[in-house]
Amino acid sequence: MYKVQLNSALTQKIASVTLAVMIGSFGWAGTARADEVMSPYIEEHEWEFEQEGIATTHDKNPDNSGAQDFEASVGYSPTAWWHTELEGEFEKESGADAENLHYQSFNWLNTISLAQPGEYWFDPALFFEADFAKPHDPNNVIFGVIGAKQFGDVLTTVNLFGHKEYGTAEAAPITGFAYSDQTKYLWKVWMQPGFEVFGDTDGATKFQDQQLAVGPGIFGQLGPLLGMKGGNDIKYEIGYLFGATRASPSQAARWKFEYEFFF
């Protein structure tokens, strides 16, 4: 990977991302990353096609039930420290009177790796996302840090993101803090059990009015089993989440499938 030191090169990266956020703050914005944990690891010149989503949520409260979210994206890593994605998002909000599944936003995601794996105590990266919502819905800008650390055969990855809505909307814009964790046991390349945590203040000051879900998951790479070579691979994530606050759906399933390749 690209060698990064805490010098002028790193300073330029941070300044570039900060500038992008400042520009984005005047008109960009959807929702924070509540459906996946972003990774700090980047492979130079790698392409990817990705599909992920949240299946229909279930809850005794009808206002928390029936939500769906589906996303499809294409990503590329032009360097060993920058990965960028273009993503389309479709969603159905919770509640009996919510619209059917519909187009929600076009998103631009960026991950900036700050060091080689193992160079420091943890592997750091910056994350920036701009979501361009459908007309009359607020846009959203997301910015934060990613950190990963391996303890023996256990890998844990943490996301800490702030998000803010902009643009015309009937409701007041939301400013929030989203946090997530994915911890997995590196048992086999194709089977890595673990758990995930997804939380978001979602503009609420009381904890019970915020979003928090925890649940088990399985993760892995299918490329070795399928005999794929040349850096090509298929990765998967499947999880089942349980709500931990009254504002969160009591149950929801999530998935992510990713095809990685070089050419």
C-alpha positions in Angstrom: 0.0 0.0 0.0 0.9 3.7 -0.3 3.3 4.7 2.4 1.9 7.5 4.6 3.9 9.3 7.2 2.7 12.0 9.6 4.2 14.7 7.4 3.2 17.1 4.7 1.6 14.4 2.5 -0.8 13.4 5.4 -1.5 17.1 6.1 -2.4 17.6 2.4 -4.9 14.7 2.6 -6.6 16.0 5.7 -6.7 19.5 4.2 -8.3 18.2 1.0 -11.0 16.3 2.8 -11.7 19.2 5.1 -12.0 21.5 2.1 -14.5 19.0 0.5 -16.6 19.1 3.7 -16.6 22.9 3.8 -17.8 23.0 0.2 -20.4 20.3 0.9 -21.7 22.1 3.9 -23.3 24.7 1.6 -25.7 22.4 -0.1 -25.1 18.7 0.1 -26.9 16.0 2.0 -30.2 11.1 3.0 -29.1 9.4 6.2 -25.9 8.5 8.0 -24.3 5.1 7.4 -26.7 3.0 9.5 -26.5 -0.1 7.3 -22.8 -0.9 7.0 -19.5 -0.5 8.8 -17.0 1.2 6.5 -13.4 -0.2 6.4 -10.1 1.7 6.3 -8.4 -0.9 4.1 -7.9 0.1 0.4 -6.4 -1.8 -2.5 -5.0 0.4 -5.3 -6.8 0.1 -8.7 -9.5 -2.2 -7.3 -13.0 -1.9 -8.7 -16.1 -3.1 -6.9 -19.8 -3.6 -7.4 -21.8 -3.6 -4.2 -25.4 -4.3 -3.2 -26.6 -4.0 0.4 -29.8 -3.3 2.3 -32.0 -3.5 5.3 -34.9 -6.0 5.0 -38.3 -5.0 6.3 -38.1 -4.0 10.0 -40.4 -5.5 12.6 -41.8 -3.8 15.7 -44.9 -3.8 17.9 -45.1 -0.1 17.3 -46.4 0.3 13.7 -44.5 3.6 13.3 -41.3 1.6 13.7 -42.3 -1.3 11.4 -42.1 -1.9 7.6 -39.0 0.1 6.8 -36.7 -1.0 4.0 -33.5 0.3 2.5 -31.6 -0.9 -0.7 -28.4 0.5 -2.1 -26.3 -0.4 -5.2 -22.9 1.2 -5.9 -19.8 1.0 -8.0 -16.5 1.9 -6.4 -12.9 2.4 -7.5 -9.5 3.0 -5.7 -7.4 5.3 -8.0 -4.6 5.3 -5.4 -3.6 3.1 -2.4 -5.0 5.7 0.0 -8.3 6.9 -1.7 -11.4 4.9 -2.4 -14.5 6.5 -3.9 -18.0 5.2 -4.7 -21.1 6.3 -6.5 -24.3 4.9 -5.0 -28.0 4.9 -5.6 -30.3 4.5 -2.7 -34.0 3.3 -2.5 -36.0 3.2 0.7 -39.4 2.7 2.3 -40.0 4.5 5.5 -41.6 2.8 8.5 -45.3 3.3 9.3 -48.6 2.2 7.9 -49.0 5.3 5.8 -45.5 5.4 4.4 -44.8 5.4 0.6 -43.9 2.2 -1.2 -40.2 1.5 -2.0 -39.0 4.5 -4.0 -35.8 6.2 -5.1 -34.3 8.3 -2.3 -30.9 9.7 -3.1 -27.7 9.6 -5.2 -24.6 9.3 -2.9 -20.9 10.0 -3.3 -18.7 8.2 -0.7 -15.0 8.7 -0.1 -12.5 6.9 2.2 -9.1 8.3 2.8 -6.6 5.9 4.4 -4.1 7.6 6.7 -1.5 4.7 7.2 -0.5 1.3 6.1 -2.1 -1.6 8.1 -0.1 -2.2 11.2 1.9 1.1 10.9 0.3 2.4 14.1 -1.6 0.9 17.1 -4.8 1.1 15.0 -5.4 1.5 11.3 -7.0 5.0 10.7 -8.9 6.5 7.9 -11.2 9.5 7.2 -14.7 9.2 5.6 -16.7 11.7 3.7 -20.1 11.3 2.1 -22.5 13.6 0.2 -26.1 12.5 -0.4 -28.1 14.2 -3.0 -31.8 13.5 -2.1 -34.8 13.5 -4.3 -36.7 16.8 -4.8 -38.3 18.3 -1.6 -36.2 16.0 0.7 -33.2 17.3 2.6 -29.7 16.5 1.4 -27.1 15.2 3.9 -23.4 15.5 4.5 -21.5 12.9 6.6 -17.9 13.2 7.8 -15.9 11.2 10.4 -13.2 8.8 11.2 -12.7 5.0 10.8 -10.5 2.9 13.0 -9.7 -0.8 12.8 -7.6 -3.0 15.1 -6.7 -6.7 15.1 -6.2 -8.5 18.4 -5.0 -12.0 17.5 -7.7 -13.6 15.4 -10.3 -10.9 16.2 -10.7 -7.8 14.0 -12.8 -4.9 15.2 -13.7 -1.8 13.1 -15.3 1.3 14.5 -17.0 4.2 12.6 -17.6 7.6 14.3 -19.5 9.9 12.0 -21.3 13.3 12.3 -24.1 14.1 9.9 -26.1 17.2 9.0 -29.1 17.8 6.7 -29.4 20.7 4.3 -31.8 21.9 1.8 -35.6 22.3 1.6 -37.7 20.1 3.7 -41.0 20.2 5.6 -39.3 19.1 8.9 -36.4 20.8 10.6 -33.0 19.6 9.4 -31.4 17.0 11.6 -27.9 17.1 13.0 -26.7 13.9 14.6 -23.8 11.6 15.6 -23.7 8.0 14.2 -21.5 5.3 15.6 -21.0 1.7 14.6 -18.8 -1.3 15.3 -18.2 -4.6 13.6 -16.2 -7.2 15.5 -15.5 -10.6 13.9 -13.5 -13.7 14.6 -11.2 -14.5 11.7 -11.9 -18.3 11.8 -11.9 -19.1 8.1 -11.6 -16.8 5.1 -15.1 -17.8 4.0 -16.7 -17.8 7.5 -16.1 -15.2 10.1 -18.7 -14.9 12.9 -19.1 -11.8 14.9 -21.5 -9.0 16.0 -22.4 -5.5 15.0 -23.6 -2.3 16.7 -25.3 0.6 14.9 -26.3 3.8 16.8 -27.4 7.3 15.9 -28.4 10.2 18.0 -30.7 11.2 15.1 -31.1 14.7 16.4 -32.6 13.5 19.8 -31.2 14.4 23.2 -32.8 11.6 25.2 -31.1 8.2 24.7 -34.4 6.3 24.4 -35.4 8.5 21.5 -32.2 7.7 19.6 -31.4 4.8 17.3 -29.4 1.8 18.6 -29.4 -1.8 17.3 -27.1 -4.7 18.2 -26.9 -8.2 16.7 -24.9 -11.1 15.4 -23.5 -11.5 11.9 -21.4 -13.7 9.6 -18.9 -12.3 7.2 -16.4 -13.7 4.7 -14.8 -14.0 1.2 -16.1 -16.6 -1.3 -13.4 -16.1 -3.9 -11.1 -18.8 -2.6 -13.9 -21.3 -2.5 -14.9 -20.5 -6.0 -11.3 -20.6 -7.4 -11.3 -16.9 -8.3 -7.8 -15.5 -9.0 -6.1 -12.3 -10.0 -7.3 -10.4 -7.0 -11.0 -11.0 -7.8 -13.2 -11.9 -4.9 -16.8 -12.0 -3.7 -17.4 -10.8 -0.1 -20.6 -11.0 1.9 -22.0 -9.8 5.2 -25.3 -11.0 6.8 -26.5 -9.7 10.1 -29.6 -9.6 12.3 -30.2 -6.6 14.5 -32.2 -6.1 17.6 -33.3 -2.7 18.7 -32.0 -1.5 22.1 -34.1 1.7 22.5 -37.8 2.4 22.1 -37.1 4.5 19.0 -35.4 1.5 17.2 -37.3 -1.3 15.4 -37.2 -4.4 17.5 -35.8 -6.6 14.7 -34.2 -6.1 11.3 -32.1 -8.1 8.9 -29.2 -6.6 6.8 -26.9 -7.9 4.1 -24.1 -6.8 1.9 -22.6 -8.5 -1.2 -19.5 -7.1 -3.0 -17.7 -8.2 -6.1 -14.1 -7.0 -6.3 -12.0 -7.1 -9.4 -9.0 -5.7 -11.2 -8.5 -4.9 -14.9 
